[in-house]
C-alpha cells in the first residue's frame, strides 16, 4: 500500500473519529448544563475535565489532519481537503464529503451548546452577585 493511500485513509479515519468525538462532546456539554442547573459542583468538575480532554483530542486531530494534507501536497484547509476528496472514486468521494459535512455540523452544534452553557454561567454569576449585594457598577451592567 502506498504512503499516499495510507495518508488518505488516515485522513478519512480521522474525520470519522472526530465525528464520534463530537457526538460524545455534545452529550458532555448537555451533562455540563444539567450540572450547572443542579449546582452539582463535584460532578461539574469531573465533567469539565472530560470535556477538556475532548477539546485536546479534537485539537490534536485537527493538527494531524492539517499535517497529512500538507504531506499530500495540498493546503492544510478546507480547500485542500476538498482537493483530496476529488482524487477519490465516486462512492468514496461522496461518503467522504458527507462525513466532512456531518463533522462540520456537529462542531457547530457543540459550539452553540457551549455558548448556551457560557450564557447560563454568566446569568448564574450575575444572580449571585446581585443576591450578595456585590453586583458590578451599573455602568458596566448589561
N, CA, C and O atoms as a GROMACS GRO file, in nm:
protein
  568
    1UNK      N    1   0.085  -0.117   0.000
    1UNK     CA    2   0.000   0.000   0.000
    1UNK      C    3   0.090   0.124   0.000
    1UNK      O    4   0.186   0.131   0.076
    2UNK      N    5   0.057   0.218  -0.083
    2UNK     CA    6   0.141   0.338  -0.094
    2UNK      C    7   0.123   0.429   0.026
    2UNK      O    8   0.019   0.427   0.093
    3UNK      N    9   0.224   0.507   0.051
    3UNK     CA   10   0.219   0.603   0.161
    3UNK      C   11   0.106   0.703   0.139
    3UNK      O   12   0.035   0.740   0.233
    4UNK      N   13   0.089   0.744   0.015
    4UNK     CA   14  -0.016   0.840  -0.017
    4UNK      C   15  -0.154   0.782   0.015
    4UNK      O   16  -0.238   0.851   0.073
    5UNK      N   17  -0.176   0.659  -0.022
    5UNK     CA   18  -0.304   0.593   0.007
    5UNK      C   19  -0.323   0.580   0.158
    5UNK      O   20  -0.433   0.603   0.209
    6UNK      N   21  -0.218   0.543   0.229
    6UNK     CA   22  -0.226   0.532   0.375
    6UNK      C   23  -0.260   0.667   0.439
    6UNK      O   24  -0.337   0.674   0.534
    7UNK      N   25  -0.202   0.774   0.385
    7UNK     CA   26  -0.231   0.908   0.439
    7UNK      C   27  -0.377   0.947   0.414
    7UNK      O   28  -0.441   1.004   0.502
    8UNK      N   29  -0.428   0.916   0.297
    8UNK     CA   30  -0.569   0.946   0.267
    8UNK      C   31  -0.660   0.865   0.358
    8UNK      O   32  -0.759   0.917   0.410
    9UNK      N   33  -0.626   0.738   0.379
    9UNK     CA   34  -0.706   0.655   0.469
    9UNK      C   35  -0.702   0.710   0.611
    9UNK      O   36  -0.804   0.713   0.680
   10UNK      N   37  -0.584   0.753   0.656
   10UNK     CA   38  -0.571   0.811   0.790
   10UNK      C   39  -0.653   0.939   0.802
   10UNK      O   40  -0.715   0.965   0.905
   11UNK      N   41  -0.653   1.018   0.697
   11UNK     CA   42  -0.731   1.142   0.694
   11UNK      C   43  -0.880   1.111   0.709
   11UNK      O   44  -0.949   1.174   0.789
   12UNK      N   45  -0.929   1.015   0.632
   12UNK     CA   46  -1.071   0.980   0.636
   12UNK      C   47  -1.108   0.917   0.771
   12UNK      O   48  -1.215   0.945   0.824
   13UNK      N   49  -1.020   0.834   0.825
   13UNK     CA   50  -1.047   0.774   0.956
   13UNK      C   51  -1.051   0.881   1.064
   13UNK      O   52  -1.133   0.875   1.156
   14UNK      N   53  -0.963   0.980   1.053
   14UNK     CA   54  -0.963   1.090   1.149
   14UNK      C   55  -1.092   1.169   1.146
   14UNK      O   56  -1.142   1.212   1.251
   15UNK      N   57  -1.147   1.188   1.028
   15UNK     CA   58  -1.274   1.260   1.015
   15UNK      C   59  -1.385   1.180   1.083
   15UNK      O   60  -1.467   1.236   1.157
   16UNK      N   61  -1.388   1.050   1.058
   16UNK     CA   62  -1.491   0.965   1.121
   16UNK      C   63  -1.474   0.963   1.273
   16UNK      O   64  -1.571   0.971   1.348
   17UNK      N   65  -1.349   0.952   1.319
   17UNK     CA   66  -1.323   0.951   1.463
   17UNK      C   67  -1.366   1.083   1.528
   17UNK      O   68  -1.423   1.083   1.637
   18UNK      N   69  -1.339   1.193   1.461
   18UNK     CA   70  -1.380   1.323   1.516
   18UNK      C   71  -1.532   1.335   1.523
   18UNK      O   72  -1.586   1.397   1.614
   19UNK      N   73  -1.601   1.276   1.427
   19UNK     CA   74  -1.748   1.275   1.432
   19UNK      C   75  -1.796   1.208   1.560
   19UNK      O   76  -1.888   1.256   1.625
   20UNK      N   77  -1.734   1.097   1.594
   20UNK     CA   78  -1.769   1.026   1.717
   20UNK      C   79  -1.734   1.110   1.840
   20UNK      O   80  -1.809   1.115   1.937
   21UNK      N   81  -1.618   1.175   1.835
   21UNK     CA   82  -1.576   1.261   1.948
   21UNK      C   83  -1.674   1.377   1.968
   21UNK      O   84  -1.707   1.412   2.081
   22UNK      N   85  -1.721   1.436   1.858
   22UNK     CA   86  -1.817   1.546   1.870
   22UNK      C   87  -1.951   1.498   1.924
   22UNK      O   88  -2.017   1.571   1.999
   23UNK      N   89  -1.992   1.378   1.888
   23UNK     CA   90  -2.115   1.322   1.946
   23UNK      C   91  -2.100   1.310   2.097
   23UNK      O   92  -2.190   1.347   2.172
   24UNK      N   93  -1.989   1.259   2.140
   24UNK     CA   94  -1.961   1.244   2.283
   24UNK      C   95  -1.952   1.380   2.351
   24UNK      O   96  -2.003   1.398   2.462
   25UNK      N   97  -1.886   1.475   2.285
   25UNK     CA   98  -1.872   1.609   2.342
   25UNK      C   99  -2.009   1.675   2.362
   25UNK      O  100  -2.033   1.740   2.464
   26UNK      N  101  -2.098   1.658   2.264
   26UNK     CA  102  -2.232   1.717   2.277
   26UNK      C  103  -2.302   1.661   2.400
   26UNK      O  104  -2.366   1.735   2.474
   27UNK      N  105  -2.292   1.531   2.421
   27UNK     CA  106  -2.354   1.471   2.539
   27UNK      C  107  -2.291   1.526   2.668
   27UNK      O  108  -2.361   1.549   2.766
   28UNK      N  109  -2.161   1.545   2.666
   28UNK     CA  110  -2.093   1.601   2.783
   28UNK      C  111  -2.135   1.745   2.808
   28UNK      O  112  -2.149   1.786   2.923
   29UNK      N  113  -2.154   1.821   2.702
   29UNK     CA  114  -2.199   1.960   2.718
   29UNK      C  115  -2.340   1.965   2.775
   29UNK      O  116  -2.373   2.054   2.855
   30UNK      N  117  -2.424   1.871   2.734
   30UNK     CA  118  -2.559   1.862   2.792
   30UNK      C  119  -2.549   1.827   2.940
   30UNK      O  120  -2.620   1.884   3.023
   31UNK      N  121  -2.461   1.734   2.973
   31UNK     CA  122  -2.442   1.696   3.113
   31UNK      C  123  -2.386   1.813   3.192
   31UNK      O  124  -2.424   1.835   3.307
   32UNK      N  125  -2.296   1.889   3.132
   32UNK     CA  126  -2.240   2.007   3.198
   32UNK      C  127  -2.350   2.106   3.233
   32UNK      O  128  -2.353   2.162   3.343
   33UNK      N  129  -2.440   2.128   3.140
   33UNK     CA  130  -2.550   2.222   3.162
   33UNK      C  131  -2.638   2.174   3.278
   33UNK      O  132  -2.675   2.253   3.365
   34UNK      N  133  -2.670   2.046   3.279
   34UNK     CA  134  -2.752   1.993   3.388
   34UNK      C  135  -2.680   2.008   3.523
   34UNK      O  136  -2.743   2.039   3.624
   35UNK      N  137  -2.551   1.985   3.524
   35UNK     CA  138  -2.474   2.002   3.649
   35UNK      C  139  -2.479   2.148   3.696
   35UNK      O  140  -2.491   2.174   3.815
   36UNK      N  141  -2.470   2.240   3.602
   36UNK     CA  142  -2.475   2.382   3.639
   36UNK      C  143  -2.613   2.417   3.694
   36UNK      O  144  -2.625   2.489   3.792
   37UNK      N  145  -2.717   2.367   3.630
   37UNK     CA  146  -2.854   2.395   3.674
   37UNK      C  147  -2.878   2.337   3.813
   37UNK      O  148  -2.938   2.402   3.898
   38UNK      N  149  -2.830   2.215   3.835
   38UNK     CA  150  -2.849   2.149   3.965
   38UNK      C  151  -2.748   2.195   4.070
   38UNK      O  152  -2.759   2.160   4.187
   39UNK      N  153  -2.650   2.274   4.025
   39UNK     CA  154  -2.540   2.320   4.112
   39UNK      C  155  -2.464   2.202   4.172
   39UNK      O  156  -2.427   2.205   4.290
   40UNK      N  157  -2.442   2.099   4.091
   40UNK     CA  158  -2.369   1.980   4.132
   40UNK      C  159  -2.220   2.004   4.102
   40UNK      O  160  -2.168   1.958   4.001
   41UNK      N  161  -2.154   2.075   4.192
   41UNK     CA  162  -2.019   2.124   4.164
   41UNK      C  163  -1.916   2.012   4.149
   41UNK      O  164  -1.828   2.023   4.064
   42UNK      N  165  -1.923   1.908   4.229
   42UNK     CA  166  -1.826   1.799   4.217
   42UNK      C  167  -1.840   1.728   4.083
   42UNK      O  168  -1.741   1.702   4.015
   43UNK      N  169  -1.965   1.699   4.045
   43UNK     CA  170  -1.989   1.634   3.918
   43UNK      C  171  -1.949   1.725   3.803
   43UNK      O  172  -1.894   1.680   3.702
   44UNK      N  173  -1.976   1.855   3.819
   44UNK     CA  174  -1.940   1.953   3.716
   44UNK      C  175  -1.789   1.956   3.694
   44UNK      O  176  -1.743   1.963   3.580
   45UNK      N  177  -1.713   1.951   3.801
   45UNK     CA  178  -1.566   1.949   3.787
   45UNK      C  179  -1.520   1.826   3.709
   45UNK      O  180  -1.432   1.837   3.624
   46UNK      N  181  -1.579   1.711   3.738
   46UNK     CA  182  -1.542   1.588   3.667
   46UNK      C  183  -1.579   1.598   3.519
   46UNK      O  184  -1.501   1.559   3.433
   47UNK      N  185  -1.698   1.648   3.490
   47UNK     CA  186  -1.743   1.662   3.351
   47UNK      C  187  -1.654   1.761   3.278
   47UNK      O  188  -1.616   1.738   3.163
   48UNK      N  189  -1.620   1.871   3.344
   48UNK     CA  190  -1.534   1.971   3.281
   48UNK      C  191  -1.398   1.913   3.243
   48UNK      O  192  -1.342   1.946   3.139
   49UNK      N  193  -1.346   1.826   3.328
   49UNK     CA  194  -1.217   1.764   3.299
   49UNK      C  195  -1.226   1.674   3.175
   49UNK      O  196  -1.136   1.675   3.091
   50UNK      N  197  -1.334   1.599   3.164
   50UNK     CA  198  -1.352   1.513   3.047
   50UNK      C  199  -1.372   1.597   2.921
   50UNK      O  200  -1.320   1.564   2.815
   51UNK      N  201  -1.447   1.706   2.934
   51UNK     CA  202  -1.467   1.796   2.821
   51UNK      C  203  -1.332   1.852   2.775
   51UNK      O  204  -1.305   1.858   2.655
   52UNK      N  205  -1.249   1.891   2.869
   52UNK     CA  206  -1.117   1.944   2.835
   52UNK      C  207  -1.036   1.840   2.758
   52UNK      O  208  -0.966   1.874   2.662
   53UNK      N  209  -1.045   1.715   2.799
   53UNK     CA  210  -0.973   1.608   2.728
   53UNK      C  211  -1.024   1.594   2.584
   53UNK      O  212  -0.946   1.573   2.492
   54UNK      N  213  -1.155   1.608   2.567
   54UNK     CA  214  -1.212   1.602   2.431
   54UNK      C  215  -1.160   1.718   2.346
   54UNK      O  216  -1.125   1.699   2.230
   55UNK      N  217  -1.156   1.837   2.405
   55UNK     CA  218  -1.104   1.953   2.331
   55UNK      C  219  -0.960   1.929   2.288
   55UNK      O  220  -0.922   1.963   2.176
   56UNK      N  221  -0.880   1.872   2.376
   56UNK     CA  222  -0.741   1.843   2.342
   56UNK      C  223  -0.731   1.740   2.230
   56UNK      O  224  -0.651   1.755   2.138
   57UNK      N  225  -0.813   1.636   2.238
   57UNK     CA  226  -0.813   1.532   2.134
   57UNK      C  227  -0.853   1.593   2.000
   57UNK      O  228  -0.791   1.564   1.897
   58UNK      N  229  -0.956   1.676   2.001
   58UNK     CA  230  -1.003   1.738   1.876
   58UNK      C  231  -0.898   1.834   1.820
   58UNK      O  232  -0.879   1.842   1.699
   59UNK      N  233  -0.831   1.905   1.907
   59UNK     CA  234  -0.725   1.996   1.864
   59UNK      C  235  -0.609   1.917   1.802
   59UNK      O  236  -0.557   1.955   1.698
   60UNK      N  237  -0.570   1.809   1.867
   60UNK     CA  238  -0.463   1.724   1.813
   60UNK      C  239  -0.503   1.666   1.678
   60UNK      O  240  -0.422   1.659   1.586
   61UNK      N  241  -0.627   1.624   1.667
   61UNK     CA  242  -0.676   1.567   1.543
   61UNK      C  243  -0.673   1.670   1.430
   61UNK      O  244  -0.640   1.638   1.316
   62UNK      N  245  -0.708   1.792   1.462
   62UNK     CA  246  -0.704   1.900   1.362
   62UNK      C  247  -0.561   1.922   1.313
   62UNK      O  248  -0.537   1.938   1.194
   63UNK      N  249  -0.466   1.924   1.407
   63UNK     CA  250  -0.326   1.940   1.370
   63UNK      C  251  -0.279   1.823   1.282
   63UNK      O  252  -0.210   1.844   1.182
   64UNK      N  253  -0.318   1.702   1.319
   64UNK     CA  254  -0.281   1.584   1.240
   64UNK      C  255  -0.340   1.592   1.099
   64UNK      O  256  -0.272   1.561   1.001
   65UNK      N  257  -0.466   1.635   1.090
   65UNK     CA  258  -0.531   1.647   0.960
   65UNK      C  259  -0.458   1.749   0.873
   65UNK      O  260  -0.434   1.725   0.755
   66UNK      N  261  -0.422   1.861   0.931
   66UNK     CA  262  -0.351   1.965   0.858
   66UNK      C  263  -0.214   1.912   0.810
   66UNK      O  264  -0.173   1.939   0.697
   67UNK      N  265  -0.145   1.839   0.897
   67UNK     CA  266  -0.015   1.783   0.862
   67UNK      C  267  -0.029   1.683   0.747
   67UNK      O  268   0.051   1.685   0.653
   68UNK      N  269  -0.129   1.597   0.754
   68UNK     CA  270  -0.150   1.499   0.647
   68UNK      C  271  -0.178   1.570   0.516
   68UNK      O  272  -0.124   1.534   0.412
   69UNK      N  273  -0.263   1.671   0.520
   69UNK     CA  274  -0.294   1.746   0.398
   69UNK      C  275  -0.168   1.807   0.338
   69UNK      O  276  -0.147   1.802   0.216
   70UNK      N  277  -0.084   1.864   0.423
   70UNK     CA  278   0.039   1.925   0.373
   70UNK      C  279   0.134   1.820   0.316
   70UNK      O  280   0.201   1.845   0.216
   71UNK      N  281   0.141   1.703   0.379
   71UNK     CA  282   0.225   1.594   0.327
   71UNK      C  283   0.174   1.545   0.191
   71UNK      O  284   0.251   1.498   0.107
   72UNK      N  285   0.043   1.556   0.173
   72UNK     CA  286  -0.016   1.518   0.044
   72UNK      C  287   0.004   1.625  -0.062
   72UNK      O  288  -0.032   1.606  -0.178
   73UNK      N  289   0.063   1.738  -0.023
   73UNK     CA  290   0.093   1.843  -0.120
   73UNK      C  291  -0.020   1.939  -0.147
   73UNK      O  292  -0.021   2.007  -0.250
   74UNK      N  293  -0.119   1.944  -0.056
   74UNK     CA  294  -0.230   2.039  -0.072
   74UNK      C  295  -0.232   2.133   0.048
   74UNK      O  296  -0.162   2.111   0.147
   75UNK      N  297  -0.311   2.237   0.038
   75UNK     CA  298  -0.319   2.331   0.150
   75UNK      C  299  -0.386   2.263   0.270
   75UNK      O  300  -0.469   2.174   0.254
   76UNK      N  301  -0.348   2.307   0.388
   76UNK     CA  302  -0.399   2.246   0.512
   76UNK      C  303  -0.530   2.305   0.557
   76UNK      O  304  -0.548   2.332   0.676
   77UNK      N  305  -0.621   2.325   0.464
   77UNK     CA  306  -0.751   2.383   0.498
   77UNK      C  307  -0.862   2.309   0.423
   77UNK      O  308  -0.840   2.203   0.365
   78UNK      N  309  -0.980   2.368   0.425
   78UNK     CA  310  -1.096   2.304   0.361
   78UNK      C  311  -1.073   2.282   0.211
   78UNK      O  312  -1.112   2.178   0.156
   79UNK      N  313  -1.010   2.378   0.145
   79UNK     CA  314  -0.984   2.364   0.002
   79UNK      C  315  -0.893   2.245  -0.025
   79UNK      O  316  -0.914   2.171  -0.121
   80UNK      N  317  -0.793   2.227   0.059
   80UNK     CA  318  -0.704   2.112   0.043
   80UNK      C  319  -0.778   1.981   0.066
   80UNK      O  320  -0.756   1.882  -0.005
   81UNK      N  321  -0.866   1.981   0.165
   81UNK     CA  322  -0.946   1.863   0.194
   81UNK      C  323  -1.034   1.829   0.074
   81UNK      O  324  -1.044   1.713   0.035
   82UNK      N  325  -1.098   1.929   0.017
   82UNK     CA  326  -1.183   1.906  -0.100
   82UNK      C  327  -1.102   1.856  -0.219
   82UNK      O  328  -1.149   1.776  -0.300
   83UNK      N  329  -0.978   1.906  -0.229
   83UNK     CA  330  -0.892   1.858  -0.336
   83UNK      C  331  -0.860   1.709  -0.319
   83UNK      O  332  -0.863   1.633  -0.416
   84UNK      N  333  -0.831   1.668  -0.196
   84UNK     CA  334  -0.806   1.526  -0.169
   84UNK      C  335  -0.932   1.444  -0.200
   84UNK      O  336  -0.923   1.336  -0.258
   85UNK      N  337  -1.048   1.495  -0.160
   85UNK     CA  338  -1.173   1.424  -0.189
   85UNK      C  339  -1.191   1.405  -0.340
   85UNK      O  340  -1.245   1.303  -0.384
   86UNK      N  341  -1.148   1.503  -0.419
   86UNK     CA  342  -1.164   1.494  -0.565
   86UNK      C  343  -1.081   1.381  -0.624
   86UNK      O  344  -1.108   1.337  -0.736
   87UNK      N  345  -0.981   1.333  -0.553
   87UNK     CA  346  -0.898   1.222  -0.601
   87UNK      C  347  -0.968   1.088  -0.584
   87UNK      O  348  -0.930   0.989  -0.646
   88UNK      N  349  -1.071   1.084  -0.500
   88UNK     CA  350  -1.136   0.958  -0.466
   88UNK      C  351  -1.236   0.917  -0.574
   88UNK      O  352  -1.292   1.002  -0.642
   89UNK      N  353  -1.258   0.786  -0.588
   89UNK     CA  354  -1.364   0.739  -0.679
   89UNK      C  355  -1.501   0.786  -0.629
   89UNK      O  356  -1.516   0.818  -0.511
   90UNK      N  357  -1.597   0.790  -0.716
   90UNK     CA  358  -1.730   0.843  -0.688
   90UNK      C  359  -1.791   0.809  -0.553
   90UNK      O  360  -1.819   0.900  -0.475
   91UNK      N  361  -1.812   0.682  -0.522
   91UNK     CA  362  -1.878   0.648  -0.395
   91UNK      C  363  -1.796   0.692  -0.272
   91UNK      O  364  -1.853   0.741  -0.174
   92UNK      N  365  -1.664   0.675  -0.278
   92UNK     CA  366  -1.580   0.717  -0.165
   92UNK      C  367  -1.577   0.869  -0.152
   92UNK      O  368  -1.575   0.922  -0.041
   93UNK      N  369  -1.576   0.936  -0.265
   93UNK     CA  370  -1.578   1.083  -0.264
   93UNK      C  371  -1.707   1.133  -0.199
   93UNK      O  372  -1.705   1.224  -0.116
   94UNK      N  373  -1.818   1.073  -0.236
   94UNK     CA  374  -1.948   1.111  -0.180
   94UNK      C  375  -1.952   1.084  -0.029
   94UNK      O  376  -1.998   1.167   0.049
   95UNK      N  377  -1.903   0.967   0.010
   95UNK     CA  378  -1.902   0.932   0.152
   95UNK      C  379  -1.812   1.027   0.231
   95UNK      O  380  -1.850   1.074   0.338
   96UNK      N  381  -1.694   1.056   0.179
   96UNK     CA  382  -1.601   1.145   0.248
   96UNK      C  383  -1.660   1.286   0.263
   96UNK      O  384  -1.648   1.348   0.368
   97UNK      N  385  -1.724   1.334   0.158
   97UNK     CA  386  -1.786   1.467   0.164
   97UNK      C  387  -1.898   1.470   0.268
   97UNK      O  388  -1.913   1.567   0.342
   98UNK      N  389  -1.974   1.363   0.273
   98UNK     CA  390  -2.083   1.354   0.372
   98UNK      C  391  -2.027   1.350   0.513
   98UNK      O  392  -2.078   1.419   0.601
   99UNK      N  393  -1.921   1.270   0.535
   99UNK     CA  394  -1.858   1.265   0.668
   99UNK      C  395  -1.811   1.403   0.710
   99UNK      O  396  -1.828   1.444   0.825
  100UNK      N  397  -1.750   1.476   0.615
  100UNK     CA  398  -1.698   1.609   0.647
  100UNK      C  399  -1.812   1.706   0.679
  100UNK      O  400  -1.803   1.782   0.775
  101UNK      N  401  -1.918   1.703   0.600
  101UNK     CA  402  -2.033   1.790   0.626
  101UNK      C  403  -2.093   1.761   0.762
  101UNK      O  404  -2.126   1.853   0.837
  102UNK      N  405  -2.107   1.634   0.795
  102UNK     CA  406  -2.161   1.597   0.927
  102UNK      C  407  -2.068   1.644   1.038
  102UNK      O  408  -2.115   1.690   1.142
  103UNK      N  409  -1.938   1.632   1.017
  103UNK     CA  410  -1.842   1.678   1.117
  103UNK      C  411  -1.856   1.829   1.140
  103UNK      O  412  -1.856   1.876   1.254
  104UNK      N  413  -1.868   1.904   1.033
  104UNK     CA  414  -1.885   2.049   1.046
  104UNK      C  415  -2.014   2.082   1.122
  104UNK      O  416  -2.016   2.171   1.207
  105UNK      N  417  -2.122   2.010   1.090
  105UNK     CA  418  -2.249   2.034   1.159
  105UNK      C  419  -2.239   2.000   1.307
  105UNK      O  420  -2.290   2.074   1.392
  106UNK      N  421  -2.175   1.890   1.338
  106UNK     CA  422  -2.158   1.851   1.478
  106UNK      C  423  -2.074   1.953   1.554
  106UNK      O  424  -2.104   1.985   1.668
  107UNK      N  425  -1.970   2.002   1.490
  107UNK     CA  426  -1.885   2.104   1.554
  107UNK      C  427  -1.965   2.231   1.580
  107UNK      O  428  -1.950   2.292   1.686
  108UNK      N  429  -2.048   2.271   1.486
  108UNK     CA  430  -2.131   2.391   1.505
  108UNK      C  431  -2.232   2.372   1.618
  108UNK      O  432  -2.255   2.463   1.698
  109UNK      N  433  -2.291   2.254   1.626
  109UNK     CA  434  -2.386   2.225   1.734
  109UNK      C  435  -2.316   2.232   1.870
  109UNK      O  436  -2.370   2.287   1.965
  110UNK      N  437  -2.197   2.174   1.878
  110UNK     CA  438  -2.123   2.178   2.004
  110UNK      C  439  -2.085   2.321   2.040
  110UNK      O  440  -2.091   2.360   2.157
  111UNK      N  441  -2.046   2.398   1.942
  111UNK     CA  442  -2.011   2.539   1.966
  111UNK      C  443  -2.132   2.614   2.020
  111UNK      O  444  -2.120   2.690   2.116
  112UNK      N  445  -2.247   2.594   1.959
  112UNK     CA  446  -2.369   2.660   2.004
  112UNK      C  447  -2.406   2.617   2.146
  112UNK      O  448  -2.446   2.699   2.228
  113UNK      N  449  -2.392   2.488   2.173
  113UNK     CA  450  -2.425   2.437   2.307
  113UNK      C  451  -2.329   2.494   2.410
  113UNK      O  452  -2.371   2.530   2.520
  114UNK      N  453  -2.203   2.503   2.375
  114UNK     CA  454  -2.102   2.560   2.464
  114UNK      C  455  -2.135   2.706   2.494
  114UNK      O  456  -2.120   2.752   2.608
  115UNK      N  457  -2.178   2.780   2.393
  115UNK     CA  458  -2.215   2.920   2.413
  115UNK      C  459  -2.338   2.933   2.504
  115UNK      O  460  -2.344   3.023   2.588
  116UNK      N  461  -2.434   2.843   2.487
  116UNK     CA  462  -2.552   2.843   2.576
  116UNK      C  463  -2.509   2.817   2.720
  116UNK      O  464  -2.560   2.881   2.812
  117UNK      N  465  -2.416   2.724   2.739
  117UNK     CA  466  -2.366   2.696   2.873
  117UNK      C  467  -2.293   2.817   2.931
  117UNK      O  468  -2.306   2.847   3.050
  118UNK      N  469  -2.218   2.885   2.848
  118UNK     CA  470  -2.149   3.006   2.892
  118UNK      C  471  -2.247   3.115   2.933
  118UNK      O  472  -2.226   3.183   3.033
  119UNK      N  473  -2.355   3.130   2.857
  119UNK     CA  474  -2.459   3.229   2.892
  119UNK      C  475  -2.523   3.194   3.025
  119UNK      O  476  -2.549   3.281   3.108
  120UNK      N  477  -2.550   3.065   3.046
  120UNK     CA  478  -2.608   3.021   3.173
  120UNK      C  479  -2.514   3.053   3.288
  120UNK      O  480  -2.557   3.102   3.392
  121UNK      N  481  -2.387   3.026   3.270
  121UNK     CA  482  -2.288   3.054   3.374
  121UNK      C  483  -2.283   3.203   3.406
  121UNK      O  484  -2.275   3.241   3.523
  122UNK      N  485  -2.288   3.286   3.304
  122UNK     CA  486  -2.288   3.432   3.326
  122UNK      C  487  -2.413   3.475   3.403
  122UNK      O  488  -2.404   3.555   3.495
  123UNK      N  489  -2.529   3.421   3.364
  123UNK     CA  490  -2.653   3.456   3.435
  123UNK      C  491  -2.648   3.412   3.581
  123UNK      O  492  -2.691   3.485   3.670
  124UNK      N  493  -2.594   3.293   3.605
  124UNK     CA  494  -2.582   3.246   3.744
  124UNK      C  495  -2.488   3.336   3.823
  124UNK      O  496  -2.516   3.369   3.938
  125UNK      N  497  -2.378   3.375   3.762
  125UNK     CA  498  -2.283   3.463   3.829
  125UNK      C  499  -2.348   3.598   3.861
  125UNK      O  500  -2.332   3.650   3.971
  126UNK      N  501  -2.419   3.653   3.764
  126UNK     CA  502  -2.484   3.783   3.786
  126UNK      C  503  -2.589   3.773   3.897
  126UNK      O  504  -2.604   3.864   3.978
  127UNK      N  505  -2.663   3.660   3.900
  127UNK     CA  506  -2.762   3.641   4.006
  127UNK      C  507  -2.694   3.637   4.143
  127UNK      O  508  -2.740   3.702   4.237
  128UNK      N  509  -2.587   3.564   4.152
  128UNK     CA  510  -2.515   3.553   4.281
  128UNK      C  511  -2.460   3.689   4.323
  128UNK      O  512  -2.468   3.725   4.440
  129UNK      N  513  -2.405   3.763   4.228
  129UNK     CA  514  -2.353   3.896   4.259
  129UNK      C  515  -2.464   3.987   4.310
  129UNK      O  516  -2.446   4.061   4.406
  130UNK      N  517  -2.579   3.980   4.244
  130UNK     CA  518  -2.694   4.060   4.285
  130UNK      C  519  -2.744   4.016   4.422
  130UNK      O  520  -2.775   4.100   4.507
  131UNK      N  521  -2.754   3.887   4.444
  131UNK     CA  522  -2.802   3.831   4.570
  131UNK      C  523  -2.712   3.869   4.687
  131UNK      O  524  -2.759   3.898   4.796
  132UNK      N  525  -2.582   3.868   4.661
  132UNK     CA  526  -2.486   3.901   4.767
  132UNK      C  527  -2.465   4.052   4.783
  132UNK      O  528  -2.396   4.096   4.875
  133UNK      N  529  -2.525   4.128   4.694
  133UNK     CA  530  -2.510   4.273   4.701
  133UNK      C  531  -2.375   4.322   4.652
  133UNK      O  532  -2.332   4.431   4.688
  134UNK      N  533  -2.309   4.242   4.572
  134UNK     CA  534  -2.178   4.282   4.520
  134UNK      C  535  -2.180   4.293   4.368
  134UNK      O  536  -2.080   4.265   4.302
  135UNK      N  537  -2.296   4.335   4.315
  135UNK     CA  538  -2.304   4.343   4.170
  135UNK      C  539  -2.215   4.456   4.119
  135UNK      O  540  -2.189   4.551   4.191
  136UNK      N  541  -2.170   4.444   3.996
  136UNK     CA  542  -2.079   4.544   3.940
  136UNK      C  543  -2.146   4.681   3.927
  136UNK      O  544  -2.268   4.693   3.933
  137UNK      N  545  -2.066   4.779   3.910
  137UNK     CA  546  -2.112   4.916   3.891
  137UNK      C  547  -2.213   4.918   3.777
  137UNK      O  548  -2.196   4.848   3.677
  138UNK      N  549  -2.319   4.998   3.792
  138UNK     CA  550  -2.427   4.999   3.693
  138UNK      C  551  -2.377   5.036   3.553
  138UNK      O  552  -2.441   4.999   3.454
  139UNK      N  553  -2.267   5.106   3.543
  139UNK     CA  554  -2.215   5.147   3.412
  139UNK      C  555  -2.173   5.024   3.331
  139UNK      O  556  -2.185   5.022   3.208
  140UNK      N  557  -2.126   4.922   3.399
  140UNK     CA  558  -2.078   4.803   3.330
  140UNK      C  559  -2.183   4.692   3.321
  140UNK      O  560  -2.158   4.588   3.261
  141UNK      N  561  -2.296   4.714   3.379
  141UNK     CA  562  -2.403   4.614   3.381
  141UNK      C  563  -2.476   4.614   3.247
  141UNK      O  564  -2.494   4.719   3.187
  142UNK      N  565  -2.517   4.500   3.202
  142UNK     CA  566  -2.586   4.488   3.072
  142UNK      C  567  -2.715   4.561   3.073
  142UNK      O  568  -2.787   4.562   2.973
   0.00000   0.00000   0.00000
